Each structure stands twice: as structure tokens, then as C-alpha cells.
């Protein structure tokens, strides 16, 4: 299936871009995992599909307005 077509189809059915959907799912899952202190931030980043902890932290900060460490300290 053509990626362009699939992207358009997904948006027409859900009202959001696939990449936005994927980011939302990853960030909400990461937030739940960060509540458990047995996981280090880089482990959470890998668990939700990021190969780079730096990219994960950047995306997390953009999504939640705070770093994973700040988020964890508030819990």
C-alpha cells in the first residue's frame, strides 16, 4: 500500500495525522512508565520506540512542557 494513500486514509478516518497519533500513544505510554521508578529514562525511551534518548527527551518536553525527569519528580 502506498504510504501517502495510507496517511490520507488514516487522517480521513481519525481526523489526525498518523505521526501525531503515534506520538500521542508513545508519550502517554512513556508517562505511565515513568511513574515506575525502576525504569531509567533511557529505558523508557527504548520501550516506547525511540532509538535516541535525546530525541525522546526533546519530544517529551514538547508534548508535556517538561522533561521526563521533571515529570517524574512531580509524581
Secondary structure as UniProt FT lines:
FT   HELIX           3..14
FT   HELIX           18..34
FT   TURN            37..38
FT   HELIX           41..47
FT   TURN            48..49
FT   HELIX           53..64
FT   HELIX           68..74
//
